[in-house]
Amino acid sequence: MAKENTVSICILSCNRPTLLREAIQSCMTQARKPDCIIVGDDSTNDDAENVVADLAKETTIRIDYKRNPVRLGQNGNTNSLFDRATTSHLMLLHDDDLLTPNAVEDLLSCWDEYPSLTAAYGKWYIMSHNGDVDLQASIQYNTAFSRIPERSGLQKNDWEVGLIQQFAGAAYMILTSVAQATRWRPAEVVGAGGEFDFGLRLGMTYHGFYFIDRYTMKYRKTETGSMSSSKYDDAAMYSYVVLEESNFSSLAGGEALRMKIMDQKSAGAMIQAIRHGQRKLAWRIYCSRHHGWRRRFSPGGVRRLLLLLFSFVKL
């Protein structure tokens, strides 16, 4: 079955030509070569385009490069990449991350066992900006998102994979038709929570998610340009709002798990809401059951309250 399938690797890029080179090279050296590498470039100069032109001379793999005339941002750029894919399957990769050498082969092989799969995904290594892998951090990271040996194989509850974020935000393999139909919602709606929102809606809509207990990607803790490490990050805030608007009451155990995830996200969501001037949302989170009395009277809870009150004083 796998031999009948075709794969595109879609790469998001923005002003990181050196890292983009490494990302593309990790695609070019796959044991099972991708059929196409698609690059969506939000860069402000020609450096990334020159990198791609150089690499295209070294491979027979088709590289479909496009520099966006107007910056699309992560949400829009991802949708553009999905739309450009013409293969049966696709993978998503950021320009600062790397695929492991057998990622394409390992993920595509999941369809041999279950031809009706929607998506397959594996574990991530955590590496430094310079590319040094931290194995202990990798184990902790994957454990936090239930990417553990006991959960390998076809997942029992499709709806759960996005809710607990077992479905990875990158380096997954998915049917192209599903990615194109689901799409990322606009940044105006989900902000930097697009990855969470995409996985959540996938699990609620489609069936057949497979976790393979193998490393498929190296996630780089980039020193500069990483949204997740910046004060502009709003992923937790928007993920919390998405969960507020979701309904899992018809699923056995679904509502309890949704509430648990909201409990976990409440503190980070409140901090981000304060930083982004969303004071009503921050107050709503503070007063919610997800940020209960024990958390409110904790040192962190008192600090968050003071930050919120101070933000009103500055008005």
BELRA-V972265 format. One record per backbone hydrogen bond with DSSP energy under -1.0 kcal/mol. CO is the residue of the C=O (numbers start at 1). NH is the residue of the N-H. E is the energy in kcal/mol with one decimal. If there is no record, write none. Layout:
co={CO;CO}
nh={NH;NH}
e={E;E}
This chain:
co={1;2;6;7;7;8;9;10;11;12;13;16;17;18;19;20;21;22;24;25;27;36;37;38;39;40;41;46;47;48;49;50;51;52;55;62;64;66;73;74;75;76;77;78;79;80;88;89;90;91;92;93;94;98;100;101;102;103;104;105;107;108;109;110;114;118;119;120;121;123;123;125;126;127;128;132;134;135;136;137;138;139;140;142;143;146;148;149;153;158;160;161;161;173;174;175;176;177;178;179;186;186;187;190;193;194;195;196;197;198;199;200;202;208;208;209;210;211;212;214;216;217;218;219;220;226;227;230;234;235;236;237;238;239;240;241;248;251;253;254;255;256;257;258;259;260;261;262;265;266;267;268;269;270;271;272;273;274;277;278;279;280;281;282;283;288;292;293;298;299;300;301;302;303;304;305;306;307;308;309;310;312}
nh={4;5;89;35;36;91;38;93;40;95;42;20;21;22;23;24;25;26;28;29;30;9;64;11;66;13;68;50;51;52;53;54;55;56;58;37;39;41;77;78;79;80;81;82;83;84;176;8;174;10;171;12;97;218;103;31;106;107;108;109;110;111;112;114;117;175;210;173;212;216;217;219;134;221;131;128;138;139;140;141;142;143;144;147;146;148;151;152;211;161;164;166;167;120;90;179;180;181;182;183;189;190;191;193;197;198;199;200;201;202;203;204;206;118;119;155;121;153;214;123;100;125;98;127;222;229;230;233;238;239;240;241;242;243;244;245;251;254;257;258;259;260;261;262;263;264;265;266;269;270;271;272;273;274;275;276;278;277;279;282;283;284;285;286;287;291;296;297;302;303;304;305;306;307;308;309;310;311;312;313;314;315}
e={-1.4;-1.2;-2.3;-2.3;-1.3;-2.3;-2.7;-2.9;-2.6;-1.7;-3.1;-2.6;-2.1;-1.4;-2.4;-2.8;-2.4;-1.9;-2.4;-1.6;-1.2;-2.4;-2.9;-3.4;-1.8;-2.3;-2.7;-2.2;-1.9;-2.4;-2.2;-2.0;-2.3;-2.3;-1.7;-2.7;-2.6;-2.8;-2.8;-2.3;-1.9;-2.2;-2.2;-2.5;-2.5;-1.5;-2.3;-1.8;-2.3;-3.5;-3.8;-2.2;-1.9;-3.2;-2.0;-2.5;-3.2;-2.5;-2.5;-1.6;-1.2;-1.3;-1.2;-2.2;-1.8;-2.0;-2.2;-3.0;-2.7;-2.8;-1.2;-3.5;-3.2;-2.4;-1.6;-2.4;-2.1;-2.3;-2.3;-2.5;-2.5;-2.3;-2.0;-3.1;-1.8;-1.2;-2.0;-1.7;-2.4;-1.0;-2.4;-1.4;-2.4;-2.6;-2.3;-2.2;-2.6;-1.6;-2.5;-2.4;-1.7;-2.2;-2.2;-2.6;-2.6;-2.6;-2.3;-2.5;-2.4;-2.1;-2.2;-1.4;-3.0;-3.2;-1.8;-3.0;-2.1;-3.4;-2.5;-2.9;-1.7;-3.2;-1.9;-2.8;-1.7;-1.0;-1.7;-1.4;-2.5;-2.5;-2.2;-2.0;-2.6;-2.2;-2.1;-1.6;-1.8;-2.1;-1.7;-2.3;-2.3;-1.9;-2.4;-2.1;-2.1;-1.9;-1.8;-1.3;-2.7;-2.4;-2.1;-2.2;-2.3;-2.2;-2.3;-2.0;-2.9;-1.7;-1.5;-2.5;-2.6;-2.2;-2.5;-2.4;-2.1;-1.4;-2.6;-2.2;-2.6;-2.1;-2.4;-2.2;-2.4;-2.4;-2.2;-2.8;-2.7;-1.7;-1.3;-1.7;-1.8;-1.1}
